[in-house]
Amino acid sequence: MPAEPMAAGAPTPVAVALGGLCPRCGAKTLFDGWASFAPRCRQCGLDFGVFNVGDGPAAFLTLILGAIVTAMAITLELTLHPPLWLHMLIWIPVTAIGVVVSLRAAKGALIAAEYRGAAREGRAIDPPAAPQ
């Protein structure tokens, strides 16, 4: 499948990641739910199913977020000594929201990078021909 030319008004990977934008036309159609991709863009018809972002970002982001939340919880405990129920009231929602928001951003950035690089599953790029 030949690579599509980049549209003049195509959004940046950061804009795609933060706004849930289609990497081709910029419409806010990348996600159907909190972290699930739409099957295709409702505006320009780009098929999001051809992109393979997998679950790679999930473990990486969860570990990073877990370290941050743990450090904040320990800091709170050592400074204010709140009861356990207050820790749970604070850190469970913070962790859940942080995971969902960071996964949306990471998956959006990966789709934008795949689109810009014309990466497709099972496709090797031929090396450039040697000059003669």
N, C-alpha and C positions, 0 to 999 in steps of 0.2 A: 504494500500500500504506500504510495508516494506521500511525502510529508505535505501538509497543507501550508500554504503561505500564511504568515502571520498577518492578521488584520491590522489596519492602521490604529484602530482604537482598542486593541486587545488589552485587557487589564494586566497589571503586573502580578507576579505570584503572591506578593504580600496582600494585594487587594483581593485576589481570589480567596486566599486563606482567611482573611479577617471578615470578608463580606459574604462569603458563600456564592461568589459570582461564577458564571460560566466563563471558562478560560478563552473561549472564542469571541463571544459577543458582549460579555460583561453584564448580562441579565442575572438577577438574583435567583437562579434556578438550580444551583448545584446540589442542594440537599432537599430531601423529602421529609426528613424527621430531624431529631436532634443530632444524630451522627450517621444517618444512612443517606447514601447518594440517591438522587433521582435517576431513573433509567436513562433519560435524555433531557436536553435543554428544551423547555417549552417554547423558547423564543426562536432559536436558530436550528434546532434539531440535532445538535452534537450528541453522539452516543457516548455516555459516560461509562458504559459497560466495557468498552475496549481498554480502559485504563486499569492497571493493576496496582493499587496502593497497598493491598494486603493489610495485615494486622501488625506489621513491623513497628509502627509508631506507638502502638498501645503499650507494650511492655516498657519501652524506653521512657515514654512520657510518665507512665505510672510510677516508675522508679524515681525519676527526678521529682515529681510532685510529692511522692511519699517522703522523700528526704526533706523537702522544704516544709511540709506540714509537720513532720516529726520535730524538726528544729524549732518551729514556731510553738508547738505544743509544749516542748520542754522549756522553752523560754518563758511561756506563760505560767507554767507550773512553778518554776523557780522564783518568779517575781511576785505572783499574786496568790498562789496556792488555792486555786478554785476547786470545788468538789468535782468528783468524777463525772456526775451527770452534766455539769456545765461543759466539761471537755468534750463529751459526746455530742452535746447540743451544738457546739461550735464546729468541731473538726470533721464530723461525718458529712454534713452538708458542704463544707468548704472543699473536702476531698472529692465528693461526687461531682460537684459543679466544675471544679478545676479539671477533672479528667475529661468530662464531656466537652468543655470549651477548648481545651488543648488538643483533643483528638480531632475536633472539627477543623481547627486551624492547621494542624499537621497534615491531615488528609487533603484539605484544600490546596495546601502548598505543594504536596506531592503530585496531585492531579495537574496543577498548573505547570510544574516542572516537566512532567511527562508530555503534556500537550506542546509546550514550547520546544522541547527536544525531539518531538515526533517519535517518542519511544512507544513501541508496541510490543506485546508479548510474543515471544518466539520469532523475533525478527532480528537478524544480524545485519550490521552495517558493513557494506563492502569497503575495504580499504581503498584510498584514492590510488589511481593509477600512477605508476612511476613516470617522471618526465623522461622523454626520449631525446 
